[in-house]
C-alpha cells in the first residue's frame, strides 16, 4: 500500500504576509498567538557568510574541530568548495576554503584515537565520468590542517554521496558507512560499503550494503529497536527501508516488521523523543521535486520564476517593457550560456559562473529571435510590443527570476503532503501525525529538532521547498508537553533571496547562551545563521561530552537527563543530515521551570558510562573523569 498521505486543503497566508507554497488541512492548524516580539534574528554580526547564491549540498556540519569548547562549521557549496568557519568564543571568523571542487557528504570524528580531528569528505564523480575515493584531512587543536594519506587498502572509487562515522560493533572504534551513487557499468561492484576500523588506524571493507537506486543514499544512523546496536534507515528514492544492525557491521532489512505501509517522497528523517518516554520516535519531512517547466508568479511584485531541466523548453512570452532584468540565473556547466537576440550572440558574464548571475538587458541589444536554437543553454530575445521570449535546451537543473513581468498564467502547483511523525511503539512505528496537529500540507525539504523555547520538550523547525518568486518564511512547530504541536507565527526565520530552494538545517548553541540557534541552507541561495533570542523564564542545561575514560569517541553516545521527575534522552551526532555526520558534543536540554537536574547519565557505544547527581540549571556542564 502506498503511503502518500493527503488531507483536504485550502491555501493559507501567513500572518507575516509572505506567501508559501503550503496548504493547510480542513481543520485550521493550531498556532501560537502572533506576537510583536520575534524569537529569532539573522546573526549577521556573528558570522560573515558569503553573499552569493550557490548550489548547496546537505546540512551544515557542526563540530568542535580544534577542541576549544566552541562549535565550528563546515559548509558545502556543491561543486565549488567546502568552507570552514572557526568559532572564536561565539563569533565566527572568515570562511576558509578547506577543499575546492565537487564535494558531498562529510564525516567528522577521531577514528584513530590520536587526539586529532579527522574529516572524511566524499567526492562526487562527475556524473560517472570521474569516480574518485573519499579524501581525508586532519585538524589539531592549534588549527593546523594536514591532508591525510591513503589507507593501506584504499577506499573504493565511486560517485561519492554519503560519509558517516559510527561504532557498528560497539568495540569503541569508529567504523564508517560510505555510500555512492549507483553506476551502470559494473553492477557487481555496489558502491555502498560498511568499513571496519581495525583499531590500528586503518579502515577496511567489512560488508556491502543493499544496493540503492538513483538518489537513495540518504541515511539516518539510529537505534530504532533500542538494543544499543546501531541500525540505519535508507531513503531518497522509492520507499524508505529499515536495516537492523547485528553488531558485526552487517544488517538485516526489517522494513516490513516496523512499518505497516510504504513511506514515499521522504526528504529527511530526524530522531525525536517528542513525548519524553525514553525511545526515539521519527519525524519525516516529505515533498516532491520541482517539475520540469514549473513556474512561479507573484502578482504583487510582478516577479516570475522558473525551473527546468533535461531538454528543450519555451515559456509563454513575457510582457515586460524595455528592460529585461534576470536575477539569480543558475545552470551547470556546460549548458549555462545565454544567447541574445536574433543572432544568438553569447552573453559574457561579468563574474565567475558558479554563483547565481544577475543580468540586465536593454531591448535594443536583444532584438529579434533566431530561426534555430541549436546551442545548449537559454535564449533571450526582445520580439517587440514590450514582449520578451525565453527558451532553450538544458540538461542540468536551470532556474532564474525575471522582474517586471506584467502577468503570467497560473501554474497548478502540487499542494504537497503532510509531514509524518512516527511514534516508536513496542517494536512498530505508529503514525501519530494527525493526533499531534501536524497534518498541514506542504512541500518540505528538511527539519531540525530541538527545544527552542526550553520548555523541556523538543520542537520541530522545517525548511520549506518554497516559492521561487518570493521571500519564504520557514515553519516552526512548538511542542506542547508531548500532547500536541502548535505553529509559531512569530519566529521570524525568513530567507529573502529569490530563486532559492530550501535544503537542510541544523541546531547548535554557537554562542553558549543556553538557547538553540539554527543554521539552514537554501539550494541556489545562501546559508543563514539565525540567533535564538527567546525571552521566557524557562531554564536549561547543556552537557559537554568528550571521549570516555578509555578514549572512546562520543559519537553515538546516549545522554539522559532527569529533572523534576521527567526524563529526556538524546543521541550525540544524530541529525537530519542526508549525507553527512556532525560531532556536536554540546547537548542541549530545556528544563522548563526546573532549577536543577537530578541526574545526568552518559552511555558510550562500547558500554562505558558516566553518571552524576544534582546539577544546577542554566550552565554548561562538562563531563570529566
WOVENWO-V535818 format. One record per backbone hydrogen bond with DSSP energy under -0.5 kcal/mol. CO is the residue of the C=O (numbers start at 1). NH is the residue of the N-H. E is the energy in kcal/mol with one decimal. If there is no record, write none. Layout:
co=CO nh=NH e=E
co=CO nh=NH e=E
//
This chain:
co=1 nh=262 e=-1.9
co=2 nh=4 e=-0.6
co=3 nh=5 e=-0.6
co=3 nh=264 e=-0.9
co=5 nh=418 e=-1.4
co=8 nh=26 e=-0.9
co=10 nh=24 e=-2.4
co=12 nh=20 e=-0.6
co=14 nh=17 e=-2.1
co=17 nh=19 e=-0.5
co=18 nh=14 e=-0.9
co=22 nh=12 e=-0.8
co=23 nh=441 e=-0.9
co=24 nh=10 e=-1.2
co=26 nh=28 e=-0.7
co=30 nh=487 e=-3.3
co=32 nh=489 e=-0.6
co=36 nh=38 e=-0.5
co=39 nh=533 e=-3.0
co=41 nh=531 e=-3.0
co=42 nh=44 e=-1.8
co=43 nh=46 e=-1.1
co=43 nh=47 e=-1.0
co=46 nh=92 e=-3.5
co=47 nh=49 e=-0.9
co=50 nh=52 e=-1.4
co=52 nh=54 e=-0.7
co=53 nh=356 e=-2.7
co=54 nh=524 e=-1.2
co=54 nh=525 e=-1.0
co=55 nh=78 e=-0.5
co=60 nh=62 e=-0.5
co=61 nh=74 e=-2.1
co=62 nh=583 e=-2.9
co=63 nh=65 e=-1.5
co=63 nh=72 e=-2.5
co=64 nh=67 e=-0.8
co=72 nh=63 e=-1.7
co=73 nh=85 e=-2.7
co=74 nh=61 e=-2.5
co=75 nh=77 e=-0.6
co=75 nh=83 e=-2.9
co=76 nh=57 e=-1.4
co=76 nh=78 e=-0.7
co=77 nh=80 e=-2.5
co=77 nh=81 e=-1.6
co=80 nh=101 e=-2.4
co=81 nh=77 e=-2.9
co=81 nh=83 e=-0.5
co=82 nh=98 e=-2.8
co=82 nh=99 e=-1.0
co=83 nh=75 e=-2.6
co=83 nh=85 e=-0.5
co=84 nh=86 e=-0.6
co=84 nh=96 e=-2.5
co=85 nh=73 e=-2.0
co=86 nh=88 e=-0.7
co=86 nh=93 e=-2.4
co=87 nh=89 e=-1.0
co=91 nh=88 e=-3.5
co=96 nh=84 e=-3.1
co=96 nh=98 e=-0.8
co=99 nh=82 e=-2.2
co=101 nh=103 e=-1.1
co=102 nh=124 e=-2.2
co=105 nh=122 e=-3.2
co=106 nh=581 e=-2.8
co=107 nh=120 e=-2.6
co=109 nh=118 e=-3.8
co=110 nh=113 e=-1.0
co=117 nh=139 e=-2.5
co=118 nh=109 e=-2.3
co=119 nh=121 e=-0.6
co=119 nh=137 e=-2.3
co=120 nh=107 e=-2.3
co=120 nh=122 e=-0.5
co=121 nh=123 e=-0.5
co=121 nh=135 e=-2.8
co=122 nh=104 e=-3.1
co=123 nh=160 e=-1.8
co=125 nh=128 e=-0.9
co=125 nh=130 e=-2.8
co=126 nh=129 e=-1.6
co=132 nh=158 e=-2.3
co=135 nh=121 e=-3.3
co=136 nh=148 e=-3.3
co=137 nh=119 e=-2.6
co=138 nh=146 e=-2.5
co=139 nh=117 e=-1.9
co=140 nh=143 e=-1.9
co=144 nh=140 e=-1.8
co=146 nh=138 e=-2.8
co=152 nh=154 e=-0.7
co=158 nh=132 e=-1.9
co=158 nh=160 e=-1.5
co=159 nh=181 e=-3.1
co=161 nh=105 e=-1.8
co=162 nh=179 e=-2.0
co=164 nh=177 e=-2.7
co=166 nh=168 e=-0.8
co=166 nh=175 e=-3.6
co=168 nh=249 e=-0.7
co=173 nh=175 e=-0.6
co=175 nh=166 e=-1.8
co=176 nh=178 e=-0.5
co=176 nh=195 e=-3.2
co=177 nh=164 e=-2.2
co=178 nh=193 e=-2.9
co=179 nh=161 e=-2.3
co=179 nh=162 e=-2.0
co=181 nh=159 e=-0.6
co=186 nh=189 e=-0.9
co=188 nh=190 e=-1.5
co=190 nh=192 e=-1.6
co=191 nh=180 e=-2.9
co=192 nh=209 e=-3.2
co=193 nh=178 e=-2.6
co=193 nh=195 e=-0.6
co=194 nh=206 e=-2.9
co=194 nh=207 e=-1.7
co=195 nh=176 e=-2.1
co=196 nh=198 e=-0.5
co=196 nh=204 e=-2.6
co=202 nh=198 e=-2.2
co=204 nh=196 e=-3.5
co=207 nh=194 e=-3.0
co=213 nh=216 e=-1.6
co=215 nh=218 e=-0.5
co=218 nh=235 e=-2.2
co=220 nh=222 e=-0.5
co=220 nh=233 e=-2.1
co=222 nh=231 e=-3.7
co=223 nh=226 e=-1.2
co=231 nh=222 e=-2.4
co=232 nh=243 e=-2.9
co=233 nh=220 e=-2.1
co=234 nh=241 e=-2.3
co=235 nh=218 e=-1.5
co=241 nh=234 e=-2.5
co=242 nh=244 e=-0.5
co=242 nh=254 e=-2.6
co=242 nh=255 e=-0.5
co=243 nh=232 e=-2.4
co=244 nh=252 e=-2.4
co=250 nh=246 e=-2.3
co=252 nh=244 e=-2.9
co=252 nh=254 e=-0.7
co=254 nh=257 e=-0.5
co=254 nh=258 e=-1.7
co=255 nh=259 e=-2.6
co=258 nh=429 e=-2.5
co=262 nh=3 e=-0.7
co=262 nh=264 e=-0.6
co=263 nh=240 e=-1.4
co=265 nh=287 e=-2.2
co=268 nh=285 e=-1.8
co=270 nh=283 e=-2.7
co=272 nh=274 e=-1.2
co=272 nh=281 e=-1.7
co=273 nh=276 e=-1.1
co=279 nh=281 e=-0.6
co=281 nh=272 e=-2.1
co=282 nh=284 e=-0.5
co=282 nh=422 e=-3.2
co=283 nh=270 e=-2.3
co=283 nh=285 e=-0.5
co=284 nh=420 e=-2.7
co=285 nh=267 e=-2.6
co=285 nh=268 e=-1.1
co=286 nh=444 e=-2.4
co=291 nh=294 e=-2.0
co=294 nh=307 e=-2.0
co=296 nh=305 e=-2.6
co=297 nh=299 e=-0.7
co=298 nh=302 e=-1.0
co=298 nh=303 e=-1.8
co=301 nh=404 e=-0.5
co=302 nh=404 e=-0.7
co=302 nh=405 e=-2.0
co=303 nh=298 e=-2.8
co=304 nh=402 e=-3.7
co=305 nh=296 e=-2.7
co=306 nh=400 e=-1.3
co=307 nh=293 e=-1.2
co=307 nh=294 e=-0.6
co=308 nh=398 e=-3.3
co=311 nh=394 e=-1.5
co=313 nh=392 e=-2.4
co=317 nh=319 e=-0.5
co=318 nh=320 e=-0.8
co=318 nh=388 e=-2.9
co=319 nh=406 e=-2.7
co=322 nh=363 e=-2.0
co=323 nh=325 e=-0.6
co=324 nh=326 e=-0.6
co=324 nh=361 e=-2.7
co=325 nh=327 e=-0.5
co=325 nh=403 e=-2.4
co=326 nh=359 e=-3.2
co=327 nh=401 e=-2.0
co=329 nh=357 e=-2.3
co=330 nh=399 e=-2.3
co=332 nh=335 e=-2.1
co=337 nh=378 e=-2.2
co=338 nh=347 e=-3.3
co=339 nh=380 e=-2.5
co=340 nh=344 e=-0.9
co=340 nh=345 e=-1.4
co=341 nh=344 e=-0.7
co=341 nh=370 e=-0.5
co=345 nh=340 e=-2.8
co=347 nh=349 e=-0.7
co=352 nh=355 e=-0.5
co=357 nh=329 e=-2.8
co=357 nh=359 e=-0.5
co=359 nh=326 e=-3.1
co=361 nh=324 e=-3.0
co=362 nh=365 e=-2.0
co=363 nh=366 e=-1.8
co=366 nh=382 e=-3.7
co=367 nh=342 e=-2.8
co=372 nh=374 e=-0.9
co=377 nh=393 e=-2.6
co=378 nh=339 e=-2.7
co=379 nh=391 e=-1.8
co=380 nh=341 e=-2.5
co=381 nh=383 e=-0.6
co=381 nh=389 e=-2.8
co=382 nh=368 e=-2.7
co=384 nh=387 e=-1.5
co=386 nh=320 e=-3.1
co=386 nh=321 e=-1.5
co=387 nh=383 e=-2.2
co=387 nh=384 e=-0.6
co=388 nh=318 e=-3.0
co=389 nh=381 e=-1.9
co=390 nh=315 e=-2.1
co=391 nh=379 e=-3.9
co=392 nh=313 e=-2.5
co=393 nh=377 e=-1.8
co=394 nh=311 e=-3.6
co=395 nh=310 e=-1.6
co=398 nh=308 e=-2.2
co=399 nh=330 e=-2.6
co=400 nh=306 e=-2.1
co=401 nh=327 e=-3.7
co=402 nh=304 e=-2.8
co=403 nh=325 e=-0.5
co=404 nh=406 e=-0.6
co=411 nh=413 e=-1.4
co=417 nh=442 e=-1.6
co=420 nh=284 e=-3.5
co=420 nh=422 e=-0.6
co=421 nh=423 e=-0.6
co=421 nh=432 e=-2.6
co=422 nh=282 e=-2.4
co=423 nh=425 e=-0.8
co=423 nh=430 e=-2.6
co=428 nh=425 e=-3.2
co=428 nh=430 e=-0.6
co=430 nh=423 e=-3.4
co=430 nh=432 e=-0.5
co=432 nh=436 e=-1.6
co=433 nh=438 e=-2.3
co=434 nh=437 e=-1.7
co=436 nh=485 e=-2.5
co=440 nh=419 e=-0.6
co=441 nh=23 e=-1.5
co=442 nh=417 e=-2.1
co=442 nh=444 e=-0.6
co=443 nh=465 e=-3.4
co=446 nh=463 e=-2.2
co=448 nh=461 e=-2.3
co=450 nh=452 e=-1.4
co=450 nh=459 e=-2.5
co=451 nh=454 e=-0.6
co=454 nh=591 e=-0.5
co=454 nh=592 e=-2.2
co=459 nh=450 e=-1.6
co=460 nh=477 e=-3.1
co=461 nh=448 e=-2.4
co=462 nh=464 e=-0.7
co=462 nh=475 e=-2.1
co=463 nh=445 e=-2.9
co=463 nh=446 e=-1.1
co=465 nh=502 e=-1.7
co=466 nh=468 e=-0.6
co=467 nh=470 e=-1.5
co=468 nh=499 e=-2.3
co=472 nh=495 e=-2.6
co=475 nh=462 e=-3.2
co=476 nh=478 e=-0.5
co=476 nh=488 e=-2.7
co=477 nh=460 e=-2.5
co=478 nh=486 e=-2.7
co=479 nh=481 e=-1.2
co=480 nh=483 e=-1.7
co=484 nh=480 e=-3.0
co=486 nh=478 e=-3.7
co=487 nh=32 e=-3.7
co=490 nh=39 e=-1.6
co=491 nh=40 e=-1.1
co=492 nh=494 e=-1.2
co=493 nh=474 e=-2.5
co=494 nh=496 e=-0.5
co=495 nh=472 e=-2.5
co=501 nh=523 e=-2.9
co=504 nh=521 e=-2.5
co=506 nh=519 e=-2.3
co=508 nh=510 e=-0.8
co=508 nh=517 e=-3.0
co=509 nh=512 e=-0.9
co=517 nh=508 e=-1.7
co=518 nh=530 e=-3.5
co=519 nh=506 e=-2.4
co=520 nh=528 e=-2.7
co=521 nh=503 e=-2.2
co=522 nh=525 e=-2.0
co=523 nh=501 e=-3.0
co=525 nh=54 e=-2.4
co=526 nh=522 e=-1.7
co=528 nh=520 e=-2.5
co=528 nh=530 e=-0.6
co=529 nh=43 e=-3.2
co=529 nh=531 e=-0.5
co=530 nh=518 e=-2.3
co=531 nh=41 e=-1.8
co=531 nh=533 e=-0.6
co=534 nh=536 e=-0.6
co=539 nh=591 e=-3.0
co=539 nh=592 e=-0.8
co=540 nh=618 e=-4.0
co=541 nh=589 e=-2.3
co=542 nh=544 e=-0.6
co=542 nh=621 e=-3.5
co=543 nh=545 e=-0.7
co=543 nh=587 e=-2.9
co=544 nh=623 e=-2.5
co=548 nh=551 e=-2.0
co=552 nh=548 e=-2.0
co=554 nh=557 e=-2.7
co=557 nh=559 e=-0.5
co=557 nh=572 e=-2.8
co=558 nh=560 e=-0.5
co=558 nh=603 e=-2.5
co=559 nh=570 e=-2.1
co=560 nh=601 e=-2.6
co=561 nh=568 e=-2.5
co=562 nh=598 e=-2.1
co=562 nh=599 e=-1.6
co=563 nh=566 e=-1.7
co=566 nh=563 e=-2.7
co=568 nh=561 e=-2.5
co=570 nh=559 e=-2.6
co=571 nh=574 e=-1.5
co=572 nh=556 e=-2.4
co=578 nh=219 e=-2.3
co=579 nh=163 e=-2.6
co=581 nh=108 e=-1.3
co=583 nh=64 e=-0.8
co=583 nh=585 e=-1.0
co=585 nh=545 e=-2.8
co=585 nh=587 e=-0.7
co=586 nh=588 e=-0.5
co=587 nh=543 e=-2.7
co=589 nh=541 e=-2.3
co=591 nh=594 e=-1.9
co=592 nh=539 e=-3.2
co=595 nh=617 e=-2.2
co=597 nh=615 e=-2.0
co=598 nh=614 e=-1.5
co=599 nh=562 e=-2.7
co=600 nh=612 e=-2.0
co=601 nh=560 e=-2.9
co=602 nh=604 e=-0.5
co=602 nh=610 e=-2.2
co=603 nh=558 e=-2.5
co=604 nh=607 e=-2.1
co=608 nh=604 e=-2.4
co=610 nh=602 e=-2.7
co=612 nh=600 e=-2.3
co=615 nh=597 e=-3.5
co=619 nh=542 e=-2.2
co=619 nh=621 e=-0.7
co=620 nh=622 e=-0.5
co=621 nh=544 e=-2.9
co=621 nh=623 e=-0.6
co=622 nh=624 e=-0.5
//
